[in-house]
Amino acid sequence: MVRRLLYKAILLLGLLAAVLIQPLPALAEIVREEPVAAGVLFREILQQTDGGPVRICLLEVDLAHPYVRLGLLFGADNRSFSGTLTVREMAERAGAVAALNADYFHLKEGKHPLGLAVADGQLLTSPLKRNDYYAFALMKDGRPLIDVFSFAGEVVAPNGLSFYPLAGINKPSYQALVNGQPANSDADALHLYTPAWGEISRGSEGNACVAELVVADGKVQEIRWDKPGAPIPPNGYVLRGQGTAAAFLLDNFQVGDPVAVYYRVDPSYIEMQLAAGGYALLVADGQPVERLTQSSGGREARSAVAFSRDNRTLYLVAVEQSADSTGLTLKEFAVFLAERLGAWRALNLDGGGSTSLAVRPLGEFKPVLVNRPARGAERRVPDAIGVFSTAPRGELTGLVVRGPREIIAGLPYRYQAAGYDAYFNPYPVDPQAVTWTVAEGAGSFDGGELRAQAGGPLVISARAGNATGTLRVKVLSSEDMARLEVTPARIRLAPGEQVRLIVRLHGKDGRTWTLPAGCVQWTAQDGIGSVADGVFCAGKETAAGWLKARFGALETTVPVEVAAAGEKFHWVGPEGGEIREGNFTFRFPAGIFDRPVALQVAPLATASGLPTGYRFCDGLILRSSGELPAGAACLARWLPQQESCPCDRAVFFLRQKEGFWRAQPSLEDGAALLGRLSGSGELAVAVREEAPREPGDLATHWARTAVTPLIQREVIRGFPDGSFRPDAPLTRAQFAVMLAGAFGWPDPGGGPLPFRDALPTWALPGIRAAAARDVVTGYPDGRFRPDKPLTRAELVVLIDRVLALPEGTAQPFRDAAQIPRWALPAVGRVAAAGLVSGSGGFFRPLATATRAEAAALVARALRYHLERLA
């Protein structure tokens, strides 16, 4: 027992000494360093470049350590590539302490890796038939290799005389190199597909002259010609030939014939612990590779595997691209690996959104992703390089203290302690057995909850048995703060009503913190009400005064008005005016009223009968003391106070005397919702409970930012197949529906429309609404022609009718002579309003308008329609 403890102590000291003597990379700062397991060290590096800061996460693995093992993680089940997982999920499933994404993969054929893949001496995929795609392998004797691996094989006919070369194993279609020239890898090629490929073979994939042999127990079970993929036998494989390779299979094999297959990888895959493909060689013999076989590209997230000159240290490296990290070019990456990491040989792995390094934090049982994904979410990948610890279970050696490293004096913060053994593997610790103390600074613990009394540095300590851990914490005080902010900033309630108060602390450095309700001191003037647990309860009588909030040396005041329903009015005169109530602001432009009008504002707690799919968020009742003039409208602005009511899916609904809710023209304006209210009544803000799925054909389209908000509010819709077809021609019926949805025109109903051609049912409400406003009319022959595409000139004329634009002048278009005379005035007014600008000075009046162009114009017109009330 004593010898074992002594051995562990010596091992721990040796590991810590190895950490301390590692040289720092030049021009880089190690911001975090932590052992992951015996022989495995994690480092987080901040690298300064001409393009900005770069965050690099790397793992150093001692390949000679007796308790370190590497393995290939692949697929969703570690048996085939039929499914994918994120690197973090792969590592957790396999029990790995760390893992890095590996090979590039085929996006169309089930995310199969392109290059070499070997797991425990099993060949999963063969190398590419190219001389510029490198791969990484770790041999069973512990030697790391990065090189271009070769593959050769052949299939022998039953007569023993005829044979055909085998091009690869479990390969998707790719661009091979034949005699130095690019060629499709399937052309006249014979490939073999094992259960590692997945459940189903590739089949013909729409190509001609494709034959497949289904082989089980060494004999042909089925011969397929130009058919879809076949199930791959668990005790066999499928041979797939195309062109002359297909002819070889058909001419030489029959059902029941034996099949002989021979293949090899140089060096032998049987001697490999693992192998994973990559692409460009970045470092050779300790020097950055000058002429990369892969296009360098811009600054991106990057992944690489590298090893030291003595073959003992393996590096798994992930370069982050995020808001705080610019990423690296391939050449910059090669320089970092060679000159600042000291790598002897390095291989570029798949990067961009695939870059993922999962590492088990010290004391924890599950790995976490240590780099922020470049595309915002973890990507599923086909394979990863996994690192495992085979150390036996040891005794509790140390504690890791986890919790915020920066806190604010006077606020409570909870900390936790995780245990680890002499091999840095996690050791379970009972939270009740942990004793907490403040080793340096002013503060105290209540269980695991810390409260600092003053600003400055603080060191906290945790102890469980003989194991200890510390954490240095920075404490901010009132001197670091700029101001307090209370939401709502102005309180207006009926007697006895309540509102929850949100108090935010603004730092001098621009950061913001929300304070717990129990940490704020409140003082209320007599009569207005009181605060309990962060909720203000108005008094029983009408009153006005101030509510004061205090935290530390900071304080702020909030004006409060308490008035019964119906006792509060706002007056708006001919000069216009503004009303602010809760989260709402109403702006009335000058000239709407010819005399002062009293507007009553009351809260709206619920809104029954909203259209299906909408959820009520907020509301008000806006009543006038008399009838509003015809056409009176105001600009409404609403600021959300909760994440469950996002502006990008919110719509204003107005219910008047007719008793049903009518959508008002609405759009998102930064953090607010803008709307044009036509009249007064019950006003509700409602959000779509489920956001419509964005059409896939909009993802990279120029009109996406304009079209998406309209789709989210059901102003416009796509097609039943989920597409939007942005570049398709816009029809008259589609535009009428688009206008009615955007500008909130209700269906006037009534009898049949005065058009003698048939109108689509889905477009009738929009056509009726647009026709009732004389925006759309029929042709002289009495037909409406709903499917007729609109020209750009016609499109602008209709927008001019909708907005009733004032006269204006704009820079003439270079093709003004082609604009029809009947459209010239409208084009001038719409251009002067800044709603159209043409392309390269050309308006293209006779060109067919696309759905994207129309949606973008409607979005601009809707914003103009709203903002001219401001």
N, C-alpha and C positions, 0 to 999 in steps of 0.2 A: 504494500500500500504506500509506504514512504517513498519507495523508488518511483512508483507511478506518479505521485504528486510532484516529486523532484523533476521528473522528465517533463511533465506538463509545464512546470514553472520555467524550466530552461527553454522549452519550445516557445512559450509566450514571450519571454524576453528576447529570443532570437528574432521572432516575427516583428516585434516592436522596433528592434534595432534596425532590421532591414528597411522598415518604413522610414526611419529617421535619416538613414544615409542615402536615400534616393535623391539624386540631383533634381532641382527644380528646372522645368523647361524655360529656356530664355524667353524674355518678354512675355511671360505667362505667369499667372498667379493661381496657385492651388487654393481654392476657396473651401474645399471640403475633402477630407480624406478619412476613410473608414474601412476597417477589415470586414470582409464579407464571410469568410470562412478561413480555416487554416490554409495558407498558400494562395489566398485570393484577396486582392485589395482593390477597393473602389476609389477613384479620384474624380473630383469635379474641378475643371480648369477654366479660368476666364482668360481668354486670349484677346489681346488688343490688335486690331488690324486697321488698314487704311479705310475699310468699309464700315468699321464700327466694332463693337465687342462681339465676341463669339464664345458661346458656352460649349465646352467639350466634356463629355462624360466618357470615362474609360475604365476598363478593368485590366488589372495586371494579374496574370495567372502563372504560378510557379509550376511548370510542367514536370519538374523532378520531384515535386512534393508527393509523399506516399498517400496522402488523403485527398488528392485532387484527381478527378476524372472528367473527361470531356465526352460529349455524345451529340449526335445529330437529333434534333427535335423536328418532327415533320408531320404534316397532316393534322386532322382533327382527332385522330385516334392513335398516332404514332405507328400506324401500320400501312397507310396508303395516303395518296394525295387527293383522295376523293373529297376531302373537306379541308378547311383552313381555320386557323385560330390566330389571335394576336400573339405576339412573342410573350407577353406577360402570361396569357392563358396557357401557352405551351409549357412555359417554365413551371407554373404552378401545378399543372397536370402531371408533369414528369418528376416533380420534386427537385428541380434544379435550383441552385442558389443564384444563378444568373444566366442570361441568355441574350444573344444579339441576333437580329435578323440576318439572313444569309443571302441566298442567290436572287438574281433577277428571275422574273417568272412571266409566263404567258398569260395575258389578260383574257384571252378569248377561250382558251381550252382548259378551264377549271383551275387556273392559277398553278399550273405545273412549273416546277423550276426548269430553267433552260440548261443549266450546266450539270456538272458531275455531282452526284449525291450518293454517299455511302454511309451506312449505319452498322457498326459492329461487324464489318466484313461482308455486309450484304449490299450488293450493287442495286441501288434504287433507280438511278438514271445514269446513263453513260455520258461521257464528255461530248461537247459539241464538235462537229466536224469543221473546226476552225483553228487557226493558229494564233488568234488574238484574244481568246477568252481563257483567262487563267482560272485556276481553282486552288482551294486550300485543302490540305489533307494532314491528318495527324496519324502517323503510323503507330502500330501496336508497340513498337519499341520506344515510343515517346518522341520521335523526331517529327518536327513540323516541316511541311513542304508547301511551297507556293510555286506553281509551274503550269505549263500547258500540258495536260495529260492526253495521251493518245488512246484510241480505242480501235480494235480490229475484231472481226468475227465472220463467221460464215454459217450458212444453213446447207446441209448436205441432203440430197435427194435419197429416196429409198434404194436406188440402184447403186449408191455409193460412188458414182462417177460424176454426176452433175452436182454443182454447188453454186451458191450465189452469196456475194458478200453481205454481211449484216451491217447496216448503217448505224444502228443505235438501239438503245433500250429505253423504253418509256419516254420517248421524245415527242414533244409537240412539233408542229410545223415551225420552221425557222429558216433564216437565210444562212445557208452553209457556204463554204468556200471549196470549189472544185477546181483543182489546178490553178489556184490563185484567183479564180473568178467567182463572183457571187452566184449562187443558184439556190433554188428551193430545195430544202432538205428532203422532200418527199419524192422529187422527180426520179423515177426509175429506181427507187430505193426500197429496201426491205428493212422493216423495223419490228422489234419484239416488244410486247406489252404484257407485263406481269401483274399480279394483283396489287402491287405497289402503285400502279398507275391509277387504279380505281376499280369500280365494279364493272364498267362498260368500256369496251375498246373504242377506238376512234371511228371505225367504220369508214364509209366513203366520203363523208362530210361534203356531199354535193359534187365530188369529183368523179370523173369517169375513169375506167380501167383500174379499179381498186379491188384487190382480192384479199380475203382474210381466211386464215386457217386457225380454227379453234382446236388447241392441243391440250389434252389431259393425259396424265400418266404416260407421257412420251409418245402418244398416238393421236392421229388426226381424228377429231370427233365431228367436225363440220367444216364444209368449204363454202364460203360466202363470196358473192360477186356483186359489187356496187350496191351494198346494203348498209343500213345503219349499223352502229356498233353492236357487238355481241357481248353477253356476260363473259367475263374472264374467269376461267375455272380456278378455284383455290389451289388445285394441285396441278396447275398448268399455266398456259399463256396463250396469247394470240399473236400470230405472225401476220403483219400487214404489208402488202406489196402494192406498188403503184407502177404503172407502165410496164417496162420489161420485167421488173420484179414480180408483178402480178402474173405475167405470162409464165415465169419460172414456177410459181406455186401451182398454177392450174395445169401445167404440162407435166409436172413431176409427182404430184401427190393425189391420192385418193383417200376417201374415208377409211380409217383403219390402218393406214400406213404409219410406220415409225418415223419419227423426226429426230434428226441429230443436229444440235446447235452447239457451236463452239465460239467463245468470245473471250477477250482478255482486255484488261486495262493496264497500261504501263505508267508507273509501277503497279504491282498487283493490288487490286482492291481488297483481296482477302487479307492483306497485311495491314489494312487501314482500320483504325478505330472509328474514324469518321472522315468524310470529305464533303465539301460544299463548294459550289461554283461561285464565281464572281465575274469580274470583267477585266478591268485594266490593272496591270501591274504598276503600282505607285512608287515603290522603293525597291531597288535592286543593289545588293552589296553595300547597303548603308547610304546610298545616294538617291535623291529624287530622280525619277525617270523623266528625262527631258522630252522625249517624243511619246506621248501617251497613245495607246491604241484606242482609247475612248475619247470622244469629244469632251473637252474640258467643261464647257457650259459655264453658267454663272454661279453665284453663291447660292448654295443649296444645303439642305440637310444631307449628311454623308455618313456612311458606315464603312468600316474597314477591319480586317484582321491582319495582324502583323506579329513578327517574332524577333527576338534579339539575336545577335551574332552567335552566341553560345548555344542557341536552340533551347534555352531553358525558360525564358520568359515569353509568354504569349500575351498580346494586347488585343482586346476587343474595344473598338473605339466608335463612339457615336457623336457626330457634330450636330448641334441643335440649330434649327432655323425657326425663330419665333419673333415676337415683338421685341424681345430683349437680346436676340442673337441673330446676326446677319447670315450665318452659314459660311461655307468656304467653297472656293472653286477647287477643282481636282488638283490643280498645280499647287495651290496654297495648302491643300490637305497633304499632298506628298511632302512638301517642305516641312510641315509640322511633324509628320510621322518620322521623317529621317533626321532632321536637325534638332528638333526639340524633344522628341520622344526617344530618339536613339534606335529606331527600328532598323533591322538589317534587311528585311524583306517585308513588303506590305501589299495587300490586295484590296482593291475597291469592291465593296459589296453593294447591294441594292440600296439606294438612298431615297431622298425626297420623303414622301409620305410613308415609306416603308421603314425608315430609320427608327429602330426601337431597341433600346437597351433596358432590359428588366433586371433588377438587382434586389436581392433580399436584404433589407436594412438590418443592421446589427441588432440582435435581440428579437427580431420579428420572425414569424413562421412562413410568411408568404412574400413573394417578390412583388415589387412595384415598378412602374415605368419611371425611370429617372430623367429622361429627356422629354420635353414637351413635343408632341407630334406636330410635324410641319403642316399638316392639313387639318389640325384641330381635333382629330380623333384617331385612336389607334387603328392601324390597318391590319387586316387579316393577311397573313403571308403563308407560303407553303412550307418553309423550313427555317430553322434557326440553329445556331451553335450554342449548345447548352453546357454549363459548367456545374459539376456536382461535387459535393463533399461526402467522402466515405468515412469520415472520422467517427469513432465510437462515441457514445453518449458520455460526456464528462460531467464534472461537478460545477455548481454555480461559481463563476469566477468574477463576473463584473456586471454592472447595471448600465443601461443606456437611459438617460433622462430625456423624455420627449415632451414637447410643448412649445408654446410661443417663445421665440428668442427676443422679442421686443414687446414690452407691455407698457401700460399706462398706470401711473401711481394712482391708488385708490380704487381700482377695478379688480374684480376677482378673476383668476386664471387657474385652470386645472392642468396638472401635470401627471404623467404616467411614467412608470419605470419598467423597462423590459430587461430580462436577464439573458446572459450568454455564458457558455462554458469555455474551457481553455482552448477549444478549437474554433471559437467564435460562432458556434452553432447555438440556436436559441434554446433557452432554458426557461420553463414556465415559472412565473413568480406570482404568489398570492398578493394582490394589491393591499390586503389588510396587514400583511407582514412588512410593508415598506414604511420606514420612518423618514420623515421629511424635515429638513432644517435649512435655514438661511445661513450659509457659511460666510458671506460677505455682503454688506449693504444693509439697508433698512427695510425690513419686511417680515411677514410671519405667515405660517401655514396653519390651515385648519383641515386636517386630513391631507388630501393631495391638492387643496386649493390654496393658491398663493395670493397675497395682497401686499403690494409694495407701498411703503409710506412716503417715499421721496424719490426724486429722479436720480439718475446716475447708474453705475454698474452694479449688478447684483449676481451673486453666485449661489446657486441652490444645490443641495446635496440630498441624495437618496441612499438609504442603507437597508439591505435585507440580509440578515446573517452577517457573514464576513465580506459580502460583496457590496461595493459602493459605486456611485456614479455621480458626476457633477455636470452642471450646465451653466454657462455664463449668459446672463440676460441683461439687455439694455432696458432701462426704465425711463419713460418719458414723463414729464411733469407739465404743469400749467405753463411753464416758461417756454415749452416747445409748441404751445398751442396758440392759434390766432383768434378763434371765436367759437361760441356755441350757436347752434341753429336748431330751432324747434319747428316741427311740422305737425299740424298746419301752422303757418306763420301768423295767421289771424283766425280767431275762433268766433264763429257765429252759431249759436245754438238756441233752441227753444228751452224754456224753463224745464229743468230736470233731465235734459238730454245729456249724452256722454260722447266723448271722442277720445280715442287713444292718441297719446302724444309721442312722437318720435323725436329724440334728441340726438343730434349729431355733433361730434367734436371735429373741428377743422384745424389741422396742423399748419404750421408756418411753411412746411414744405409742400403743401397742396393735398396731402392725404386726408382722408375722412374716416371717422370711426363712429359707429352707432353705440350709444351708451345704454346699459341695462337700466330699466325703469327704477330699480331700487337704489341706484347710485346718484340720482339727481335730487337735489333739494328744491322744493317748490314753495313759493309764497304767493298767496292770492289775496287781492284786495277784498275787503269785506263786501259780501253780497253777491259776488259774481259766481262763486262756487268753490270747489276744492279738488285736489288731486290725490288719488290713491292708486298705487301700483301702476303708475304711468297713464292712468285714465282720468281725464278731467270731467267732472260732473257739474253741470250748470246749476246755479241756484234756482230757487222756486219763483223768484220775482224778476221782472225786467230790470236789467242792470248793465253797466258798462264799466270797464276798468282794465287793470293790467295783471297778467300772470307772470311771475318771475321765476326763471330756472337758474340754478347755480350748481356748478361742479368745480371744486377746487377754488381757484381764484377767478374763474370765469363766470359770467352771468349774462343773461339776455332776458328781454321782456317780450310778451306776446299780448297784443290788444285783444280784448274779449268783449263780445256783445251778446247779451242774453235777451231774446225777445220771443214772445209767443207767436205761433203760426198766424199769418195774416196781419201782423203788426209791423212788418218791415217792408219798406218800399224804396225803390230807386227811381229817380226822376231823370228822364231823358228828354231833351228839348230839340229844337230844330238844328242846333249846332252839333248834334250827335252826342255820344257819351260812351262810357264804359262801366260795366257792372262786373264785380268780382265776388264770387260766392263759392267757398270751399275750393274745390279743384277746378272750378269753371270760371271762365272770363267771357263776357259777351260784349262785343263792340258794335255800336250802331253808327253807321256813317251819317254825316251831315246831310240834311235835306229829306230824310225819311218822314219826319214828323213836322207838321206845320205849327205845332204848339206843344208845350210840355206834356208828356204822358207818364203816368205813374205805372211802374212795373213791379209786381209783387213776386217775390222769390220765396219758395218754400222747398224743403227737402222732399225727395222722392225715395222712399225706402225700398220699394219693390216695383217690379214692372211685369205684371202678368200679361200673357198673350203675345210675347215677343215671337218673331218668326222662328220656326224650328231650326235648331242648331246654334242659337245664340244664347249666351249667358249674360245676365244683367251684372254690371259692375258698379255703376254710379248713376245718379240722376237728380234732376231738379224739376220743380214745377215753376214755369215762367208764365205769369198771367198779366194782362194789361187791364187798366181801369176802364178802357173802352175798346172799341173795335180798332184794330190796326189797319192802316191804309192798305189797299190792295197792292200786292207785290212787295210789301215791306219785308226786308230780310236783314239778318245780322250775322256777324261772324262769331262763331262759338269756338272757344279754345279750352281743352281739358287736359290737365296734367295727372297722369296716373300716380297712385301712391303704393301700388303693390304689383309684384311681378306677375301675378296671375291675371292681370288685365293689361296685356301689352298693346301699345298703340298700333302696331303694324297689323293687328287683326280687329281693331275696334271700329265701330260705326255709330254715328248718332242716329237715334230713332226719335221721331216726334209723333205724339198722339194728340189729335185735336178733337173737335166735336164729333167727327164721324166715327170715332171709337176704335180705329185700328192704327197700328204702328206703321209709320212710313219712313223708310230710310232716307236720310238727308245726305247730300254730297259731302263726303268725308275723305280726309287724307292725313297721313302722318307728317308732322313737321318737326323733325328732330325728336325731342322727348315728349312732344305734345300731339294731341289730336285736334285738327282743324275741321270745322264744318260750317256749312251755310244753312241757316235755319229760315225756312219760309213760314213765318208766323210764330205764334206762341202756343203753349200747351204743356203737356207732360213730356219732358226730355229725358231720354235714357241713353247711357253709353253701354253698349253690349259688345261682347267679343265672340268671335267664332270659337266654339268649343274645340273644334279640330281644324287646324290650318289645312287648306287644300294642298294637295301634293303639287309641288312645282313641276310643270311639264319638263320632261328631260330635254326636249329640243330647245329649251330656253337657257340651259346651263351656261353656255358660252356665247350666247347671242348678245349683240350690242344693245338690244331693247330690254334685256332682262330687268334692269333696275326700274324701268318705267312700267313694265307689264306686271311684274310680280305683285306690287301693292294693289293693283286693280283686281288681280285674281284672288288675293287673300280676302278682299271685301266683297267678292262675288259681283263686282261691277262688270267683269267680263269672265267668260268661261272658255275652257279649251274644248276639245272634242272627246267623245266617249272613250276613245282609245288612250286617253291621258296625254295626248300631244296638244300643242298650241298652234303649230304650223305657222310660225311667225313670218315666213317669206311667201306664204300663199296669198293669192289675190283676196282683197276684201270685197265682200258683196254688199249690196244696198241693205239687205235684211240684217246682215251681221252688224253693220254700222248703226242702224236704227236701234237695235237692242243694246249695243255698246253705249250709245248716247243716253238712252233712257236709264240704264243702270248707273252711269257715272254721275248724272245730274239729278237723280232722284225723281224722275217723272213717273207718276202713278199711271196705271192703266185706266183710261177714262171709261172703258167699257162701251156700252151702247150697241147699236146695231152693226151690221156688216160694213166694212170699209168700202169706199167708192172705187174699188179697183176690180176689173173684170177677170184678172188672172188669179190663179190659186196662190195663197200665201201659206208658208209653213206654219204649223201650229205653234212651234217654239218661239217664232218671231212675232206673233200677232200682238202681244201686249206692248212690245217696244215700238212696232210700226204704228199702232194706234196712238201711243203717247207722242211720238215724233210728228205724226200727221196732225194731231190736235193742236200742236204748236206751230204749224206751218213750216216745220223744219224740212220735212220730206213731202214731196208731192208725186203724183203720177205722171205718166207721159201723155202726149196728146191723144194717143190711141186708147186711153183709159186703163192701161196696164201699169202695174208697179214695177214689175221685173225684179223680184227679190234676189235672184241669183246673178244679176248683172254686176260685174266688177266695177268699182268706182275708180275714176282717174284721180290723180293728185289734185287737179284743179277742182273737180267736183267735191272732193274731200274738204278742201279749204272753204269752199262756198258754204257747205253745210255747217262747218264750225263757226263761220261768220254769222250765220243765221242764229245759231244757238246763243252766242255771246253778245249779239247786237253791238259790235265793236264801233268805237268812234273813228272818225276819219283820221288818217295819219299817213305819213310818208316814210318810206324805207328805201334802202339802197336797191336800185333796180337790178333785176336778174339779167344775166347774160343772154338768156333765151326768152326774154320778155315778149318778143315778137310771136312766140308760139303759144302764148297764153290767150285763150279765147276771150273775145271782147266782153262776153257776159260774166266772165270770172275775174276780169282785171280789178274792179273796185274791191272785191272781197280779198283777193290775194294781197293787194296793197295794205288793207287794214290788218289782216292777220299777220303779215310780215312786220308791219310797224309795231304791233303788239309784242313782237319777239317770239311768236309761236312757231314760225317757220323761218328757216334761213337758207335752205337749199344746200347743195353740195358743190363746192368749187365754184360758187357763183351761179350755178344752174338750178332752176326750179323743177324742170322736167314735168310740165303741166299735163301732158298727155300720157305719161307713164301710168301703168296700173298701180294703184296704191296697195301696199301689202298690209297684212294684219298687224305686223309689228309697227309699221309707220303710223297706222291709224291709232293703235294703242298709245304710242308715245305722244302723238298729237293730242289725244284725249286727256292724257295725264297732264300735259302742259296747260291745256285749256281749262281743266278742272282747277288747277292751282291758280291760274289767272282769275277764274270765276270767283274763287274764295278770297284771294288776296286783294282784289280791288275794293273789298269792303273795309279793308284795314285803314 
